[in-house]
Amino acid sequence: MSHWDSLEDGKKKDAFYEGLVTQDDVRVIYNRYLLTDYCRVLDAALLEEKLAEIMLNFANYWNFYENTLFLKREKCIRQAIVTAKKKYICFVESNEDVKYFGVDDAGVKCVKPKFAVTGLEIVRSSTTPFARERILTLVTELLKNKNKAHIRKEYLELKREFYQLVNSGEWYSISIPSGVKKTPPVYLEYIEWPEELKKKLDWRLRAASVWNHLLENDPVLKDMGLEPIFESSKVKFIKVAPTPDWDLQWEKALKKTMDRMFDAIGWGLNVENDDRELMLEIF
C-alpha cells in the first residue's frame, strides 16, 4: 500500500489543497503556479542541496562534531510595503511552507494570503475607534491596488467622514483611548496645589479630576449613572482646551500613519493635497 493510499480521506483533502505530500525522502509537489509552489520546486531542484553543501563546508571549516546548521524558507510574500529594515506590511501566502487558506466568493476553499505586520504599529491601543478598522482597510487596499488617484479618493472620503462626525457632535468614535495609571486627585484639593506641581500632573489625571468633580456636583451629570475615573480606568479623551483642534486630532488618528505608508512607496507626505493625478485625468 502506498503512502497516499494509507492516508485518511480528510488528510488526503488537506494534502491536495496544500499541494504537497512527503514520505521519507520523497516529495510530491502539485504545482498550481503559486509563489509557494514555485519556491518548493526551486528548493527541491537547486537550493536545498546547494545550501546544505555550503553549511557542511562551513561546519567542516570550523571543526564541528556534526553539521547542525540548516536553512529553511520562512515566508512567501506576494505584496509588501517596506518602511525600513524589518519594518513592513505584507500579504503572506505561506509561512514555514504552510499555506494560508480561505474561501472565495463562491464558497470554494482556496489559498488566501494573510495580512501581516512586522515591526510596525499601524493600529495601537491609543488608535481611535474611527481609525482602527479604516486604517487596516485602507492599507489592505493599498497593498492590492497602488493606483494613487484611487487610494487618494478613498483617503479623502475617510477625512470627509471624520469631519462629518465632528460637525454632528459624534465625538465618541474619534476620541483617543487611553489608560489612567493613577487615582486622580480630588479636584478641590488639586486647584489649591502650587502651579509647579499642577504642571507636573499628567493631563489625563487633570481631566479625570475635573470629570469626577462634575459627576458629584453637576445637577445633570450626577443623575445619569455615569462612572467616575479611578486608577487603571480605560477612558477616551479629546483635548478641547483652550479650543478643540480637530486638524490635530485627524493627524493623530489617521494621517500620520498613512503618511508613513505613502512615503514608503514613493508618494511623499502630501498625498492629501496632491491632485496631480486628478488633473491628468481631466486633461
CORCOR-V745052 format. One record per helix or strand of 3 or more residues. SS is the DSSP state (hx for helix, st for strand). FROM is the first residue (numbers start at 0). TO is the last residue. If there is no record, write none. Layout:
[[SS;FROM;TO] [SS;FROM;TO]]
//
This chain:
[[hx;2;5] [hx;8;17] [st;19;22] [st;25;28] [hx;34;60] [st;74;83] [st;86;94] [st;100;102] [st;108;110] [st;113;117] [hx;128;143] [hx;147;166] [hx;171;173] [st;175;178] [hx;186;189] [hx;194;199] [hx;202;216] [hx;220;222] [st;233;236] [hx;245;263] [hx;270;272] [hx;275;281]]
//
